[in-house]
């Protein structure tokens, strides 16, 4: 059977989409994490997975880090046909009206009006509409109900973020990338983003227009797979730091984690890029006197 010759980024994006939908449906965290790890592995693999499949079959795909039997089968189906039945099923189950109606206080009729009048399709878009006042203009909503929806979504989406944070919990110090390596990737990401040299994606949260504005950088350095994106949290938008706070996801062998790099304000690290949680190391890295540094606190 021939292939559609999808490149590795196409395949990684497909796996990330599956992970997103599984997470929305409160699937087991280990299953969501498996798809995300496979996506990172494939995106940074030096050989096209289509070539691996053509020469070695699914057994060859299973040799890739983080790619087990079921994910190898999904990748093979996607490469050969350009589609994935599992993804189609997950997307059909996640119709906008059904998803919106899952929020307490929003029934099927109100969900239909929100979708049709505001074009809202995801919980992230609903959260944006609740924050910018558009939701309150829909018949059946007012300031009080809008506030209730904001609080409910903060709890629900916050739980998803906390699950993700646990999956990427920072490992022991010895299992993290070197500080200089993280700052190097941070510098490259911000520089290439400013140059418009990176592929961009359309984040689901705080992006009502669906614009593909968020640059993504994937690197494999010193054995670490690193993925860099600007922070897209509510706090980052409120403080105007979506082009300053950079979230780095990393994994190597069985270790994985994440960190946020920000610009320090005040103190000995003023104006310098700092990895949150590793300020003491940053003081030594930059060779400055040790005293408490004032660093912005990115949201979860």
N, C-alpha and C positions, 0 to 999 in steps of 0.2 A: 504494500500500500504506500502511495506517495505521501509526502509531507507538505504542509503549508509553509514550512521553513520560518517559523516564528523565531525571532532572536531572543536572547536570554532575558532582556528587559521586558519584553512582551510576556514571557512566561512568568517572570517574577511578579509583574503587575497582576496577572491573573490569580496567582497564589495569594497575593496581598488582598485582593478583592474577596476571595473566598474567606480568608481570615476575618475580614471586616464584617461580612455577613454572618459568619458563625458567632462572632462576638456579639453582634446585635441581637442574636437569638439566644443569648446566654448559654452558648455551648460550653463544654468543659474547657477550662483555661489551657490544659495541656494540649488539647486538639488545636485551639487557636494558635498557640505558640509554635506547634509543629509546622503549620503552614507558613508562619512568619519566618521561622528559621530556614526553611527550605527556600523561601523567596530570596532571602539574603544570600544564601549559599549559591543559588543559581545565578543571581545578578552579578556576582563577582567571579564566577567560574570562567577560566580563560578559554575554554572550548565551548562552542555552541552546543546546547543540549540536543538540538536537532541532529547534529553530527554524531553525538554519542548514541542517540537512539538509532540512527541509521546503521551504525557500525557494530553496536553491541547490544541493541535491544533494551528492554526495560531493566534487564540485569545490570547493564552499564549505568543506567540512571541511578540505580540503588547504591552504586559505589560513591555517589556524590554525598558530601556531608549533610546530614539532616534529611535526606530523601529516603523514606521507607517505601514499602510495597505499594500502599494506597496512593501516596503522593506521586510515585513514579508512574503509576497507571494513569493518574490524572494528567500529568505532564505529557505522557505519550498520546493520550486522546486529544489534548489541545494542540500539540504539534502536528498530528496527523490530519485533524479535521478543522482546526481553527476555532473549535468550540469545545465547551466542557458541559456535559449534561448536568453535573452536580451544581455548577455555577448558575445555569439556567433555572434549575429548580429552586435554588436559594433566592434568586432574584424574583422569581414568580411568587414565592411565599412572602416576600417583603414588599408587597404593594404599598404605596404611600398611604392610602386610606386605612389599611389594616394596621400599619405601623403607628400612625398618628392616633388611632383609636385605642391603642394600647396604653396611652397616657391617661391616668385616672382623671375623670372629669371631662374627657373628650370622647363623646360617643360617635357612632358611625356617621350620623348626619353632619355633626360639627366637623368631623375629620374631613368629610367630602368638601365642605365649604372652604376650609382652610387650604386644602390642596388646590381647589379650583380657583379661588380668589387670589391666593398669595403664591401659588406655584410651589408650595412647600412639599418636599418629598421625603425628607429624612428628619430624624430627631435633632440633628445638629442644625438644620435649617429652621426647624421649629424654635429651637433655643435662640437663634439669631433674631427671628421675628418677634419673639417675646421680649428681647432686650431692646430692639430698636423701635418698638411701639406699633409695628404693623399688625401684630396679632390682636391688639385691642380694638382695631377698626373693623374686625370681623364680627358680624352679628352674633350675639351670644357671649361676647367677651367684654370685659371692662377692666379697669386698673387692678381691682382686687383679684379677679380670676387670672389676669395676666401674671400677677405676682405669684399666685399659687402654681401656675405652670412653670415659671422660672425656677421656683424652689424644687418642684418635683423633678425637673430635668437636671438641675444641678446635682441632685442626689443620684438619679439614675445614671447619667453620663459620668458622674464622678466615680460611681462604683466600677464602671468599665475602665476608667483611667487607673483606678487603684489596682484592679486586677492586672492590668498591663504593667503597672509599676512593680507589682510583686513578681511577675514573670521576668522582668528585667532588673530585679533587685540587685543592687551593687554588690559584687562578690568581694571576697577578701582582698585587702590591699595588694597582695602579691599577684592577684589574678587580673588586675586592671591594666589597660594600656599605660605606658609611660606618660607622664604629664606632658612632656615636650611633644610627644606624638599626637595627643589630643589637641593641643594648641596649634600644631602644624595643620591638622585636618580642618580645624576651625578657621584658620587663616585662609586656607585654600578655598574652602566653601564660600566664605564671605567675598573673597576677591573674585572668584569665578561667577558668583551670583550677580555681583555688580557689573560684570562684563557681559552678562546675558549668555554665558557659555554653558549653562547647565539645563538639563531637561527639567521641565516644570510639570507639576501635577495640580489637580483641582481638589483642595482639601474639602472634606465634608462639613466641617464646623466653620461657622462665621464666614461663609462664602455664598451668600444668597444668589449671586450672579453665576455661580459655577465656573468662575474664571480659573484657569490653570496658572496660578501665580506663585506657587510654592516650589522653589528649586530643590532638587534632590541630588545629593552626591553620594556615591558608593565607592569605597576604597578598600583594598586589601593591603595592609601594611604590617610588616613584621608578624605575619600570621594572624592578625586581627581583621575580621570583617567589620567595617565601620560604615554606618549610614548616617548622613547629616541632613537635618532640616531645620528651618527657622521654627521657633515656638509658635504654635497656633492656639494658645489658650486664651480664655476670656481675659485673664489678667494681662497678658502680653498685649492684647488689643487695647485694653483700657489705658495702659501706660505707654502705648506707642512704641513698644520694643520688639515688634514682630520682625524687624530687620537687624536686631541686636542679639537677642537670646537665641542661641543655637543648641539644639538637642542632638546629642551624639548617641546612637545605639551601637553597641559593639558585642561581638561574640568570638570565641576561639575555643575549639574543642568542646568541652562541656560547660565552659564558663560563659556568662553573658551578663550584660548590664547596660546602664545608660547614665548619662550625666548631662548637665546643662552648662554651657560656657556663656558668660555674660561680661559686660564691661563694668568694672568696679567704679563706684562714685565715692570719693572721699577716702581718707586714710592713706597708708603707704602704697596701696595698689591702685590709687586713683588713675583712671584712664586706661588701665591695663586689662587684658583679657584674663578672666579668672574661671577656673573650673569649680563650680559649687561643691562644697564638701571637702575640697582639697586646698583651701586657702593657705594653710601653713606651708604646704609644698610650693605653692605659687610664690610665697614670700621668698623662699630659698631659691626658687627658679629664677626670679627676677633680681635676686641679690639685694633685697631691701630690708630695713630694720623690721623686726617682728613686733607688731602691735595689731590690735583688732582692726580689721578692714571692714568698711561699709560696702556691702555688696547687695544689689537688688535681689529680692527673693522671688524667683519665678514661681508661678502657680503650678499646682500638680497637673 
